[in-house]
Amino acid sequence: MLRGKPEMFCLPSDSLKLNQLGVEVMDRKGLELVVITGLSGAGRTQAMQSLEDQGFFCVDNLPPTFLVKFAELCAQSRGKVSKAAIVCDLRGGEFFSSLSEALSNLEKEGFLLQVLFLDASDETLIRRYKESRRRHPLSPQGRVLDGIQAERQQLEELRIRADNIIDTSDLTSQQLRCQVAELFGKVQGLDQMAVSVISFGFKYGIPMDADLVMDVRFLPNPFYVETLRPLTGEDALVQEYVLGNPMTQEFLEKYLALLEYILPNYVKEGKTHLAIGIGCTGGQHRSVAIAERVGEFLRERHYAINVKHRDAKKNQKHGTAR
């Protein structure tokens, strides 16, 4: 399964360069290529998802015979694909036996290649198969253990040539993802988690994707100030009215301290996106002003922030905000 935009590969031939003999060759510099393989049930999907979070273009269950062609397409992408990861495993059936040859061909073609092999104990794999109630691909009608042992024999050569081996027997999914991130990317920092701050009006419903929701309808309402009614919380006068109130200041001191405490723990747990909903009655004044302040606060602490005001313009059109 491809994970990315296929049109990124539809590029003109001028992505090629001339070598010393005047022959066009692909520029392979800067292309980081990772092949993920290993035992079924050892965590290949989690490893791929970790690399995807690190910005890798990922392909699941690619037949080994297509590896070189895939790498060549990435090399022609003018830097749009600088990191790619491919999962190759026994789901490829008879094609899988050619993986070792395909890896050798990649190296002969000059690609920078790393092989990640995921392993686990027999006991762990049996337990995981029982929990998922899936059949082993090499023993669909027999014992899971027979399939695991047969798979180990087939993968022994790949295990020996692997650049990195991770035993996932005692790892949680999150711990595995963190180990993969440490091997092939940056250790996840605050800037690796995207935070959306969404102001909204309760009269229009709570945002479906909100992870955290704060109701600020207890704050003083600019709707009842005639000069402020047509404005939004993005206007300086409304912000001064809302944020300058002692009640708001006390609330923000406590709420921002709470966010400062809990967000790094979301990062540690591997969360890559968090949506914070800030709601008032109509989503025009108080929620907008507070959302702007929350966004500013988190941006100063190096989170990747996107502030969106879902309902502010709706109220301006109808003049019904409260």
N, C-alpha and C positions, 0 to 999 in steps of 0.2 A: 504494500500500500504506500503510495507516494504521499508525503506530507510537505507541501509547498506549492508554488505556482509553476505549472508546467510551462507557461509562456516564457519563463526566464531562460529557457534553453533554446528558444527560437531566435537565434542571433545571427547576424551577418558574418561572412567569412573573415572580415577584417579583425575579428577577435584573435586571429592567428598571427604569428610572428614569423620572420624569416631567419633561418639559421645561417651559419657561415657559408653554406653552399647555395644560399638563395632559395632553399626549400621551405615551404610553410610548415611550421610546427606549432603545437599548442603550448601556451605558457602554463606550466604546471606549478610554478612557484606560488606559495601562499595557499594551496589547496590542502586542507587537513582532512584526511580520510581515515575513518574508523570502521572496522568490520566487527560486528558483535556476533558471537556464536557461543555455543556451550550446550549444556544439558537442558532438556525440556523441563520446565518448572523451576529453573534456577534463577529466573528474574530478568530474562532478556527484554521483556516489555518495559519494565521499570527502568532499565538501563537506557533504552532508547528514549523514553520520555524525559529522563534527566538530560540527555544530550540535546533533545529538542528544546528544552528550557534554556540551554546554553547557546542556542542559536544555530544548531546543526540542522541541515536539511536531511530529513530522515526517510528511509525507505525500508519497509518491513517485508521480509520473505522474498527478497530479490534472488532469482536463480543465479548461481555463480557465473554462468556463461555470459551474463550481461554486465558483470562487474567492470570490466575494462571500458566498455562503451559508456556506462553510466559515469565513470570517472572522467572520460574524455568530454562528455557533455558538460559536466561541472567545470572543467578547465576552460571551456569556451564561453563561460557565462560572464566574462569581464568583471570578475570579482563579486557578482551577485550571489554566487555560491562559493564561499571560501572554506566552509566546513560542512562535511557530509558524513553521515553514518548509515550503514547498511546492516540489517539483520539477515544473516544466512543460517538456516538450520535445516533440520531433517524434514520440515514441511515441503522442502523443495524436491523431495522424492529422489528419483534417479539422477536429477541434476546436481544434488548436493555432493556427490562423490567427486565432482570436478572443482570443488572449492580450493583445495590446496594448489592445483594447477593455476586457477584464476588468480590467487594471491601472488604466485610467482610471476605471472604475466604482468600484474600491476607493478611489481617492483622492477621488472625489466623495462617497463615503459617509463620509469622514473618518477612514479607517484610516491609521495610520502604516506606511508601506510602504517597503521597500528591495529593489531588484532586484540580484542578484548574477549576473554573466555570466562564464562560464568559457570561455576561448579557448585555442588552441594552434596551433602552426604546422602546415601541411599535412604536412610531413615527419614530425613527431611523431605526428600522428593516424594517418597511414598505418602507421607502425611499430607503434603500439598495436593497430591493427586486425589486423595480421599476427600479432602475438603472441597475441592473444585468439582469432584465427581466426573472428571474427564478420563478418557482412555489414553494410554500411552501410544504414540504414533507407531512404535515398533512392536507393540503387543496389543493390538486393539481387541483381541478376543481372549487374551491370556492374562497372566499375572503382570502387575505393574513392575515388579522387581525384575522380571525377565526382560522387559523392554528397556529399563534403566541400564542393566548390565550390557545389553547389546549395543545401546547407544554409546556407552563409555568406550567400548572397543572401537567403534567407528570414529569416535572423536579424538582418540589418543594422539594421533599425529598432529591434529590442530592444537591440542592442548600443549604439546611440546614446543610448537613454533609460536605460541601466543606471546605477545609483548607484555600483557597484563592478565593476571588470573585473580578473580575474586571468588572466594568461597562464601556463599550467601547463607550457609546453614544457620548461623546465629544472628543474621541481620534482619531487621525489619525492612519493609519496602522503602521507608524514608532514609534509613541508614545506608541502604544500597545506593539510592539516588545521590546522597551526599558524597559517597566514596567515588562514584563515577564523575561527579562534578569536580572533585578535587583532582582527579587524574587528567581530565580533558578540558576543564574550563576553570573559571575562577571559583574560589570558595564563595558561596552565596553570601552577599552582603545586603545591606538595606536597599541599595539601588537595584537589586535584582527582583524585588517585589514591587509590582505596579499597584498603586493605590488609586482608586476612583472615589472621589467625594461627590456625591449627588445630592443637590437640594431638590426638595419635592414638596408638593402639597398633599396633605392627607385626604383632602376632598377628591383627589384624582387617583388615590391608591398608593400603596408602598411599592417602590421599585422591586421587581421580581428578583433581581440579582443581588440585592443588598445583603451583605453578611452581618453588618452592624447597623442598627437603626437608633437614632437619637431624636426624641420628640422635644422641640424647643418652643412649643406653644405656651409655655409658662412665662416666657419673656415678654416685656412690654412690646406692644404691637404698633408699628408705624402706620398701619392702616387708618387708625383713628386720628392721625395728624393730617389735615387736609393737604398741606403742601408736600407731604411725603407720599401720599396715597398713590399717585401715578408713577412713582419711581420704583426702582428695584434695589435689592440689597447690594448690588454692584456700585450704586451711586454713593458718593462720599457722604452726603447728608444723611442717608439712611444708615450707613455704617456707623457714623458718629452717634446717631440716636440709639442704635442697638448696642454697639460695642462699648459705648461710653457709659452705659448704665451699670451701677455697682453690682446688681444682681447678675448681669451678664458676665462681668469680669470675674466674679467669684465662681460662676459656673464654668467658664473657660479654663480657669486655673485648675480646677479639679478634672474636667473632661480631657484636657490636653495632657495632663499628667497620666491619666489612665491610658490614653492612646500611646504615649511614650513608653509606657510599661509593657503593654500587651503586644504591640506590633513587632518588636524584635523576636518575641516568642513565636509569632506566626511564621516569621522568616526561618527560625530554627527548625520548625516543623515542616519546612519545605513549601509553604504556600507561596504561589507566584503572583497571585492577584487577590486584592481585597477591595470590596466595595462597601463604602460607608455612606449610609443614607442619613441626611439631616432634614427633618420635616417640620413644617409649620402648617397652618390651616390651608393657605392657598399656594405656598411655595414661591412667594414673590419678595418678601421683605426679610423676615428673621432668618429663615433657613438659608437664604442666599448669602446674607452677611456672615453667618456662622460658618457656612461651607467655605467661603473665601478665606476666613481666618484659619480654619483647620488646614486647608490646602497650603497656605503660606507657612504654617507651623511645621508641617511634615516635609515640605520642600526644603526648608532650612536644615532638616535632619537627614537630607540626602535620599529621601524616597522618590521614586518616579511617580509623579502626581498628575492626575487629570481631574480637573474640577468641571462639573457639568451642572447646569441649572435647568432641570427638566421642565418645570412648569411656570417659570417667571413670566414668560411672554404670553402665556394663556390668560393670565389674570389682567395684564395690561389691555388686552383686546376687549375683555368683557367687563372690566372694572369691578370685579367681585371679590378681589383678594381680601383676606382677613388675617 
